[in-house]
Amino acid sequence: MIDPLPVAERWWRTHDAGDGVTLLVEAHITPMLESNVWHVRGRDADMVIDTANGIGPLRPAIDELAGERPIVAVVTHGHFDHVGGLAEFDDRRCHADDAAETRSPFPVRIERGSQPRGVEEMFGYYGFDVPDRTIAALPSESFDVGAWVAPGAEPTSFVVDGEVVDLGDRRLEVLHLPGHTPGSIAVWEAATGVLFSGDTAYVDARLGFDDREAAEASLGRLAELPVRRVHAGHDRSFDGGELDVLLDGLLHGGLDSL
């Protein structure tokens, strides 16, 4: 019998990433499923980039940062570990090519015995074993471990390549970068040189691309940007020099090893 889980005092851990950006990560989830939520503070509105798994409520943590400002919630792609909290926001955006998966993501569950087919292969690809439970604490006393399944959300609008989201004092451009998924995007702030890369580019973990040809074109596009700082969909942030090294390796044979 598996031991009962404690109730977490706080579900999210946060970190000031500079440039008016805050990182939020679920603090009690298995490392394989950890993903980054980025809150970008603007003068007139705020943006949330990706929304994690949807196990513990995200909106209260975002409201602590945003106050009364409107929130634009954008997901970089339709995978379950990025769209889980999207339904909590009134303004919900994704790329149309990932709309179906955003609405109905892969149905990951909490307990190993209830996981859908394909979970072991997914965990194994990234070097992890499937744990007995994907969480180490409950987000609330009423949380039903057995009933929870990765939630989706109905987008309220679709982003397109080159679209600019104006937060009043900062402008964030959507880049359509297919490869990881058909509708993968990144968010680029040219004024600060900050790139929110989603799962198109991160370091310290294995990347995955559904379409190698599309990925090569998307990575080549990133290589042309004067990036100063990268906030990725997983793991740590890194600078533009490290991005250059990553992209150079991928574009000169590295994709063949994935």
C-alpha positions in Angstrom: 0.0 0.0 0.0 1.3 3.5 -0.9 1.6 5.9 2.0 -0.9 8.8 2.1 0.3 12.1 0.7 0.7 15.3 2.8 -1.1 18.5 1.8 1.4 21.0 0.4 1.5 24.4 2.2 2.2 26.0 -1.1 2.0 24.3 -4.5 4.2 26.7 -6.5 7.8 27.8 -6.0 8.7 31.1 -7.7 11.9 32.8 -8.7 12.5 36.4 -9.9 14.2 35.9 -13.3 14.8 39.6 -13.9 13.4 41.9 -16.7 10.0 41.8 -15.0 9.8 38.1 -15.5 8.9 35.5 -12.8 9.3 31.8 -13.0 6.8 29.5 -11.4 7.3 25.7 -11.1 5.1 23.1 -9.4 7.1 22.2 -6.3 5.7 18.7 -5.6 5.7 17.0 -8.9 8.1 14.3 -10.3 11.0 15.9 -12.1 10.1 14.4 -15.5 6.8 16.4 -15.5 8.3 19.7 -14.2 7.7 22.5 -16.7 8.2 26.2 -16.5 5.5 28.8 -16.2 6.7 32.4 -17.1 4.9 35.5 -15.9 5.8 38.6 -17.8 4.8 41.9 -16.1 3.6 44.8 -18.3 2.3 48.2 -17.5 -1.2 47.7 -18.8 -1.4 43.8 -19.0 0.6 40.8 -18.1 1.4 37.6 -20.1 1.6 34.1 -18.8 3.6 31.8 -21.1 2.7 28.1 -20.5 0.6 26.8 -17.6 2.2 23.5 -16.4 0.2 20.4 -15.6 -3.0 21.7 -14.0 -2.7 19.7 -10.8 -2.6 22.6 -8.4 -4.4 25.9 -9.2 -2.2 28.4 -11.1 -4.4 31.4 -11.2 -4.1 32.4 -7.5 -0.3 32.4 -7.8 -0.5 34.5 -11.0 -2.9 36.9 -9.4 -0.4 37.6 -6.6 1.9 38.8 -9.3 -0.5 40.6 -11.6 -2.9 42.2 -9.2 -5.7 43.8 -11.2 -3.9 43.8 -14.6 -5.5 41.8 -17.4 -3.7 38.5 -18.2 -3.0 37.1 -21.6 -2.3 33.3 -21.3 -0.4 31.8 -24.1 0.9 28.2 -24.4 3.9 27.4 -26.5 2.5 24.0 -27.6 -0.3 21.6 -26.8 1.5 19.1 -24.6 -0.3 18.2 -21.3 2.6 19.6 -19.1 2.1 23.1 -20.7 -1.6 23.5 -21.1 -2.9 22.1 -17.7 -3.7 25.5 -16.2 -4.9 27.3 -19.3 -8.6 26.9 -18.5 -8.2 29.1 -15.5 -7.7 32.2 -17.6 -10.2 34.2 -19.6 -7.8 35.0 -22.5 -6.5 31.7 -23.6 -4.3 31.5 -26.7 -2.4 28.8 -28.7 -1.4 28.2 -32.3 -4.2 26.7 -34.4 -2.0 23.7 -35.4 -1.9 22.6 -31.7 -5.6 23.5 -30.9 -6.8 19.9 -30.9 -4.2 18.8 -28.5 -4.7 21.9 -26.3 -8.3 20.9 -26.0 -7.6 17.2 -25.4 -4.1 16.6 -24.3 -2.5 13.2 -23.7 -4.4 11.8 -20.6 -1.6 11.4 -18.1 -2.8 10.5 -14.6 -1.3 10.5 -11.1 -0.9 6.8 -10.2 1.3 4.4 -12.2 -1.4 1.7 -12.4 -3.8 4.2 -14.1 -1.4 5.7 -16.6 -2.4 5.4 -20.3 -0.4 3.3 -22.8 2.7 5.2 -23.9 3.7 6.7 -20.6 6.6 4.3 -20.0 8.0 5.1 -23.5 7.6 8.8 -22.9 9.4 8.7 -19.5 12.0 6.4 -20.9 12.8 8.7 -23.9 13.9 11.4 -21.4 15.7 9.0 -19.1 13.1 8.5 -16.3 11.3 5.6 -14.8 7.5 5.9 -14.2 7.0 6.6 -10.4 4.3 5.1 -8.3 2.7 8.6 -8.2 3.7 11.7 -10.1 3.2 14.0 -7.1 4.8 14.0 -3.6 2.1 16.1 -2.0 -1.6 17.1 -2.6 -2.5 20.6 -3.7 -5.5 20.5 -1.4 -7.3 18.2 1.1 -10.1 17.6 -1.4 -7.8 16.7 -4.3 -8.8 13.3 -5.8 -5.7 11.4 -6.8 -7.6 8.7 -8.6 -9.9 10.9 -10.5 -7.4 13.5 -11.8 -6.5 13.4 -15.5 -4.5 15.9 -17.5 -6.9 18.7 -18.3 -7.3 20.6 -21.6 -8.8 24.0 -22.4 -10.8 25.6 -25.2 -8.7 28.4 -26.7 -10.4 31.8 -27.0 -8.1 32.8 -29.9 -5.2 31.6 -32.0 -1.8 33.3 -32.3 -0.1 33.6 -35.7 3.5 34.0 -36.7 4.6 37.7 -36.4 1.7 38.6 -34.1 2.7 41.2 -31.5 1.1 41.2 -28.0 1.3 44.7 -26.6 1.5 44.9 -22.8 1.7 48.7 -22.8 5.4 49.1 -22.1 6.6 46.0 -23.8 5.9 44.2 -27.0 6.2 40.4 -27.4 6.3 38.8 -30.8 5.0 35.3 -31.6 7.3 33.1 -33.6 5.8 29.9 -35.1 8.5 27.3 -34.8 7.1 23.9 -35.8 9.1 20.8 -35.1 8.5 19.8 -31.5 4.8 19.9 -32.4 3.1 21.4 -35.5 1.9 24.4 -33.6 5.0 25.1 -31.4 5.8 28.7 -30.9 8.3 30.9 -29.1 7.8 34.4 -27.7 10.4 37.0 -28.5 11.0 40.4 -26.9 13.4 42.2 -29.2 13.8 45.2 -26.9 15.4 43.1 -24.2 16.7 40.2 -26.3 14.7 37.7 -24.2 13.4 34.6 -25.8 10.8 32.3 -24.3 11.6 29.2 -26.3 9.1 26.6 -25.1 10.3 23.1 -25.9 12.0 24.1 -29.1 15.3 24.8 -27.3 16.4 24.0 -23.8 19.6 22.7 -22.2 20.6 19.9 -19.8 17.9 17.5 -21.0 17.1 15.6 -24.2 15.1 17.5 -26.9 12.4 15.9 -28.9 11.0 16.7 -32.4 8.1 15.2 -34.2 9.2 16.7 -37.5 12.9 16.9 -38.1 12.7 18.9 -41.3 10.5 21.5 -39.7 12.6 21.6 -36.6 15.8 22.3 -38.7 14.1 25.3 -40.3 12.8 26.5 -36.9 16.2 26.2 -35.2 17.8 28.0 -38.1 15.4 30.8 -37.6 16.3 31.1 -33.9 20.0 31.2 -34.9 19.4 34.5 -36.7 18.0 36.3 -33.6 20.2 38.5 -31.3 19.2 36.5 -28.2 20.6 37.7 -24.8 18.6 35.4 -22.5 16.5 32.3 -23.0 13.7 31.2 -20.7 12.8 27.7 -21.8 9.9 25.3 -21.3 12.0 23.2 -19.0 15.0 23.4 -16.8 17.2 26.5 -16.3 17.5 29.7 -18.2 20.6 30.4 -20.2 22.3 33.1 -22.2 22.6 33.7 -25.9 26.1 32.2 -26.2 24.9 28.9 -24.8 21.9 29.0 -27.2 24.4 29.5 -30.1 26.3 26.4 -29.0 23.2 24.4 -28.7 21.9 25.4 -32.1 25.2 24.9 -33.8 25.4 21.4 -32.5 21.8 20.6 -33.5 22.1 22.1 -37.0 25.3 20.3 -37.7 24.3 16.7 -37.1 22.8 16.8 -33.6 19.2 16.3 -34.8 20.3 12.9 -36.2 20.9 11.7 -32.7 17.5 12.6 -31.3 
